[in-house]
Amino acid sequence: MRIAVLGGSFDPIHKGHIQIAKMALKKMRIDQVWFMPAKDAPLKDHQSVSFYDRCQMVRCAIRPYRHMKLCTLEGERSEKSYTIDTVKELKRRYPNDEFCWLIGDDQAKQFSAWKDHEQLLKEIDFYVFSREKDMELDERFHRVTMPLIDVSSSQIREGKKLYQLCKSARIYMAKHGLYFDLITAAHMSEKRYRHSLSVADLCVELARAHGLDEKKAYMAGLIHDVCKQMPVDQQRIWMKYHLPQFLDEASAIWHGYIGAYYAKHTLYVTDKDVIHSIYHHVKGRNINDYERILFIADKLDPSRGYDSSKEIKISKQNLKKGYEVVKQQQQEYLKKEGSIA
């Protein structure tokens, strides 16, 4: 059997990777494409999420394609993953199969930095998938020209072009909150991001005190302000098309509604407690514990610079009582200021 290996961090896998695999199966004399996630890629400082989660997203993305497989060989190593070692191990384990390696033009440009790259070219054939017909390549490479999808994993980690994720991988990402810290950070200032992290930590403390799901509480706290710093004109457009019934409310309230919509329809968050908590976190709604937790944590966030230890202690003892105390304080503040905090 002739097998093409597509290696990479897949942090995360996206439709551009799938496109290369499809084209390889169509244009090359191969039987299968094996996706080979790197446990610790030598030319990258770190991976954003675990090897296990990246493999699971690959598994989700390639499930519809019977000629695409996941190979976790590099996950067996405790050290960095070098392609030369992987190639030799593949040949040892599968002596009756023939392998070739697929790379993109970005990898081809830095190929000289790969460990034992000259030996690699003797060990296995390399196919470079490129949109640049005139890009100079080592004559030992095989070129496959194709119109590549304009997307990168780094863009997705910042919350851009999420539509270029396969739906099943996107659902997995949302379920486990993968990249939500990076996406949140990309949407706001450093100060606002520190607030979000602090709120998320306090949400966890409150959830732990009451035996609730800490992961769910953290997710709500982390992304509750993801649309807070969206320009007001842009918020107005979102409100007009998605939430027109609240257009007459103060614009300072909108980011809660928009954030919940964004979490559900863009990030694919399906947990209703998380969605409802974000939706109601500005004005508060005393319906369930997760709504109370986020409302309390947002208002009592220690990074705001005032002593909220008394109210936090009350909230850890009794969420409903804590909510009532914080809600009363909010009303008094609004009455004094005449605006939303």
C-alpha positions as CSV (number, residue, x, y, z in Angstrom):
1,M,0.0,0.0,0.0
2,R,1.3,3.5,-0.8
3,I,0.6,6.0,2.0
4,A,1.1,9.8,2.0
5,V,1.8,11.3,5.4
6,L,0.6,14.7,6.3
7,G,2.5,15.9,9.4
8,G,1.9,19.0,11.4
9,S,0.8,20.5,14.7
10,F,-2.8,20.5,13.7
11,D,-3.4,23.2,16.3
12,P,-6.1,23.0,15.3
13,I,-6.8,21.0,12.1
14,H,-8.8,23.0,9.5
15,K,-10.3,22.7,6.1
16,G,-7.0,23.6,4.4
17,H,-5.4,20.4,5.8
18,I,-8.4,18.4,4.5
19,Q,-8.1,20.0,1.1
20,I,-4.5,18.9,0.8
21,A,-5.4,15.4,1.7
22,K,-8.2,15.3,-0.8
23,M,-6.0,16.6,-3.6
24,A,-3.3,14.1,-2.8
25,L,-5.8,11.3,-3.1
26,K,-7.0,12.7,-6.3
27,K,-3.8,13.6,-8.1
28,M,-1.2,11.2,-6.6
29,R,-0.8,7.4,-6.8
30,I,-1.7,6.7,-3.2
31,D,-4.1,4.6,-1.2
32,Q,-4.4,6.5,2.0
33,V,-3.4,9.8,3.7
34,W,-2.2,9.5,7.3
35,F,-2.5,12.6,9.5
36,M,0.6,12.7,11.8
37,P,0.2,15.2,14.7
38,A,3.4,16.3,16.2
39,K,3.6,15.9,20.0
40,D,6.3,18.6,20.3
41,A,7.1,20.2,17.0
42,P,10.8,21.2,16.9
43,L,10.3,24.5,15.0
44,K,7.5,25.8,17.4
45,D,7.8,27.0,20.9
46,H,4.8,25.1,22.1
47,Q,1.4,23.8,21.1
48,S,-1.7,25.6,22.4
49,V,-3.6,22.5,23.4
50,S,-2.7,18.9,24.4
51,F,-1.6,16.3,21.9
52,Y,-4.6,14.2,22.9
53,D,-7.1,17.1,22.1
54,R,-5.4,17.8,18.8
55,C,-5.6,14.2,17.9
56,Q,-9.3,14.1,18.8
57,M,-10.0,17.1,16.6
58,V,-8.2,15.4,13.7
59,R,-10.2,12.2,14.3
60,C,-13.4,14.3,14.2
61,A,-12.4,16.1,11.0
62,I,-11.4,13.0,9.0
63,R,-14.2,10.7,10.1
64,P,-16.2,11.2,6.9
65,Y,-13.3,10.1,4.7
66,R,-12.5,6.4,4.6
67,H,-9.0,6.9,2.9
68,M,-7.8,9.3,5.7
69,K,-6.4,7.9,8.9
70,L,-4.9,9.3,12.1
71,C,-1.4,8.1,13.1
72,T,-0.3,8.8,16.7
73,L,3.2,7.5,16.4
74,E,4.8,10.8,17.3
75,G,2.8,10.8,20.6
76,E,4.8,7.9,21.8
77,R,7.9,10.0,22.1
78,S,8.8,11.9,25.2
79,E,11.1,14.3,23.3
80,K,10.6,16.6,20.3
81,S,9.2,15.0,17.1
82,Y,11.8,14.9,14.3
83,T,10.5,13.8,10.9
84,I,13.7,11.8,10.2
85,D,13.0,9.6,13.2
86,T,9.3,9.2,12.3
87,V,10.2,8.2,8.8
88,K,12.6,5.6,9.9
89,E,10.1,4.2,12.4
90,L,7.4,4.0,9.8
91,K,9.6,2.0,7.5
92,R,10.6,-0.3,10.4
93,R,6.9,-0.9,11.5
94,Y,5.4,-1.2,8.0
95,P,8.1,-2.7,5.7
96,N,5.6,-3.8,3.1
97,D,4.2,-0.3,2.6
98,E,5.6,2.7,0.7
99,F,5.5,6.2,2.2
100,C,5.8,9.7,0.9
101,W,5.5,13.0,2.8
102,L,3.2,16.0,2.2
103,I,4.1,19.5,3.1
104,G,2.9,23.0,2.3
105,D,5.0,25.7,0.7
106,D,5.6,27.4,4.1
107,Q,7.3,24.2,5.3
108,A,9.2,23.9,2.1
109,K,10.7,27.3,2.5
110,Q,12.1,26.4,5.9
111,F,13.0,22.8,5.1
112,S,16.7,23.4,5.5
113,A,16.1,23.9,9.2
114,W,14.7,20.4,9.6
115,K,16.9,17.9,11.3
116,D,19.0,15.8,8.9
117,H,17.1,17.3,6.0
118,E,19.5,16.0,3.4
119,Q,19.2,12.5,4.7
120,L,15.4,12.9,4.8
121,L,15.3,13.6,1.0
122,K,17.1,10.3,0.5
123,E,14.8,8.4,2.8
124,I,11.4,9.5,1.4
125,D,9.7,11.5,-1.4
126,F,8.4,14.9,-0.5
127,Y,5.4,16.5,-2.2
128,V,5.0,20.3,-1.8
129,F,1.4,21.6,-2.1
130,S,1.7,25.2,-3.3
131,R,-0.4,28.0,-4.8
132,E,2.8,29.6,-6.1
133,K,3.6,28.2,-9.5
134,D,6.9,30.1,-9.7
135,M,8.2,29.5,-6.2
136,E,11.7,28.1,-6.3
137,L,11.9,24.6,-4.9
138,D,14.7,22.1,-4.4
139,E,14.6,19.9,-7.5
140,R,14.3,16.9,-5.3
141,F,10.8,18.1,-4.2
142,H,7.7,17.1,-6.2
143,R,5.4,20.1,-6.8
144,V,1.6,19.9,-6.6
145,T,0.0,23.2,-7.6
146,M,-3.5,23.9,-6.3
147,P,-5.6,26.8,-5.1
148,L,-5.0,26.5,-1.3
149,I,-7.6,27.7,1.1
150,D,-6.5,31.0,2.7
151,V,-6.5,30.0,6.4
152,S,-4.0,29.2,9.1
153,S,-4.3,27.6,12.5
154,S,-3.0,30.7,14.1
155,Q,-5.9,32.7,12.7
156,I,-8.4,30.2,14.1
157,R,-6.7,30.4,17.5
158,E,-7.5,34.1,17.5
159,G,-11.1,33.5,16.7
160,K,-10.8,34.4,13.0
161,K,-12.2,32.2,10.1
162,L,-13.7,29.7,12.5
163,Y,-15.9,28.7,9.5
164,Q,-12.8,27.0,8.1
165,L,-13.0,24.4,10.9
166,C,-14.8,21.2,10.1
167,K,-18.1,21.2,12.1
168,S,-17.3,18.2,14.2
169,A,-13.9,19.6,15.2
170,R,-15.5,22.9,16.0
171,I,-18.0,21.2,18.2
172,Y,-15.3,19.3,20.0
173,M,-13.3,22.6,20.5
174,A,-16.3,24.3,22.0
175,K,-17.3,21.4,24.3
176,H,-13.8,21.5,25.8
177,G,-13.3,25.2,25.7
178,L,-10.1,24.8,23.5
179,Y,-8.5,28.1,22.5
180,F,-11.1,30.1,24.3
181,D,-8.3,31.9,26.3
182,L,-6.5,32.9,23.1
183,I,-9.8,33.9,21.4
184,T,-10.8,36.0,24.4
185,A,-7.4,37.7,24.6
186,A,-7.5,38.5,20.8
187,H,-10.9,40.3,21.3
188,M,-9.9,42.7,24.1
189,S,-7.3,44.9,25.7
190,E,-4.8,43.4,28.2
191,K,-6.7,45.0,31.1
192,R,-10.0,43.6,30.0
193,Y,-8.4,40.2,29.5
194,R,-7.0,40.3,33.1
195,H,-10.5,41.1,34.3
196,S,-11.9,38.1,32.4
197,L,-9.3,35.7,33.8
198,S,-10.0,37.1,37.3
199,V,-13.7,36.7,36.9
200,A,-13.2,33.1,35.6
201,D,-11.1,32.3,38.6
202,L,-13.7,33.6,41.0
203,C,-16.4,31.7,39.2
204,V,-14.5,28.5,39.8
205,E,-14.2,29.4,43.5
206,L,-17.9,29.9,43.8
207,A,-18.7,26.8,41.8
208,R,-16.4,24.7,44.0
209,A,-17.9,26.2,47.2
210,H,-21.4,24.9,46.0
211,G,-20.4,21.6,44.4
212,L,-21.1,22.9,40.9
213,D,-19.3,22.3,37.6
214,E,-16.1,24.3,37.8
215,K,-15.2,23.9,34.1
216,K,-18.6,25.3,33.1
217,A,-18.3,28.2,35.5
218,Y,-14.8,29.0,34.2
219,M,-15.9,29.0,30.6
220,A,-18.7,31.4,31.3
221,G,-16.4,33.7,33.3
222,L,-13.6,33.6,30.7
223,I,-15.8,34.6,27.6
224,H,-18.5,36.7,29.3
225,D,-16.9,40.0,28.0
226,V,-15.7,38.6,24.6
227,C,-17.8,41.3,22.8
228,K,-17.4,44.0,25.4
229,Q,-14.9,46.1,23.4
230,M,-16.6,45.6,20.0
231,P,-17.2,49.2,18.6
232,V,-20.6,50.5,19.4
233,D,-21.5,50.9,15.7
234,Q,-20.7,47.3,15.1
235,Q,-22.6,46.2,18.2
236,R,-25.6,48.2,16.8
237,I,-25.5,46.2,13.6
238,W,-25.4,42.9,15.6
239,M,-28.3,44.1,17.7
240,K,-30.3,45.2,14.7
241,Y,-30.1,41.9,12.8
242,H,-30.0,39.4,15.7
243,L,-31.5,41.0,18.8
244,P,-33.7,43.9,17.6
245,Q,-36.0,43.6,20.6
246,F,-33.2,45.1,22.9
247,L,-32.1,48.0,20.6
248,D,-33.8,50.5,22.9
249,E,-31.8,49.4,25.9
250,A,-28.5,51.2,26.9
251,S,-25.6,50.3,24.6
252,A,-23.6,49.4,27.7
253,I,-25.9,46.4,28.2
254,W,-25.6,45.0,24.6
255,H,-22.3,43.2,25.0
256,G,-24.0,40.6,27.2
257,Y,-26.6,39.7,24.6
258,I,-24.1,39.8,21.7
259,G,-21.6,37.8,23.7
260,A,-24.1,35.0,24.3
261,Y,-25.1,35.0,20.6
262,Y,-21.4,34.9,19.6
263,A,-20.7,32.1,22.1
264,K,-23.6,30.1,20.7
265,H,-23.4,30.7,17.0
266,T,-19.7,31.5,16.4
267,L,-17.9,29.5,19.1
268,Y,-20.5,26.7,19.0
269,V,-21.0,26.7,22.8
270,T,-24.1,24.5,23.4
271,D,-24.3,24.5,27.2
272,K,-27.4,26.5,28.1
273,D,-26.1,27.5,31.5
274,V,-23.1,29.1,30.0
275,I,-25.1,30.9,27.3
276,H,-27.7,32.2,29.7
277,S,-25.1,33.3,32.2
278,I,-23.4,35.4,29.6
279,Y,-26.7,36.7,28.3
280,H,-27.8,38.0,31.7
281,H,-24.5,38.9,33.3
282,V,-24.9,42.7,33.0
283,K,-28.3,43.1,34.6
284,G,-28.4,39.8,36.4
285,R,-31.1,37.1,36.6
286,N,-31.8,35.2,39.8
287,I,-32.9,31.9,38.0
288,N,-30.1,29.4,38.4
289,D,-26.8,29.0,40.2
290,Y,-24.5,29.6,37.1
291,E,-26.3,32.9,36.3
292,R,-25.8,33.9,39.9
293,I,-22.2,32.9,39.9
294,L,-21.2,34.9,36.8
295,F,-23.2,38.0,37.9
296,I,-21.6,37.9,41.4
297,A,-18.1,37.2,40.1
298,D,-18.2,40.0,37.5
299,K,-19.3,42.6,40.0
300,L,-17.0,41.4,42.8
301,D,-13.9,40.7,40.7
302,P,-10.9,41.4,43.0
303,S,-9.0,43.0,40.1
304,R,-11.5,45.9,40.1
305,G,-9.5,47.4,43.0
306,Y,-11.9,47.5,45.9
307,D,-12.4,45.1,48.8
308,S,-15.2,42.7,48.0
309,S,-14.0,39.9,50.4
310,K,-17.1,40.3,52.6
311,E,-19.5,39.8,49.7
312,I,-17.5,37.0,48.3
313,K,-17.6,35.2,51.7
314,I,-21.4,35.6,51.8
315,S,-21.7,34.3,48.2
316,K,-19.6,31.2,49.1
317,Q,-21.9,30.5,52.0
318,N,-25.2,31.2,50.1
319,L,-25.4,32.0,46.4
320,K,-28.9,33.4,46.5
321,K,-28.0,35.7,49.4
322,G,-24.8,36.8,47.7
323,Y,-26.7,37.6,44.5
324,E,-29.2,39.7,46.5
325,V,-26.5,41.6,48.2
326,V,-24.6,42.3,44.9
327,K,-27.8,43.2,43.1
328,Q,-28.7,45.7,45.7
329,Q,-25.3,47.3,45.5
330,Q,-25.6,47.5,41.8
331,Q,-29.0,49.2,42.0
332,E,-27.6,51.7,44.5
333,Y,-24.6,52.4,42.2
334,L,-26.8,52.8,39.1
335,K,-29.1,55.2,41.0
336,K,-26.1,57.2,42.1
337,E,-24.4,57.3,38.7
338,G,-27.4,57.2,36.5
339,S,-25.7,54.7,34.1
340,I,-24.8,51.1,33.7
341,A,-21.5,50.1,35.5
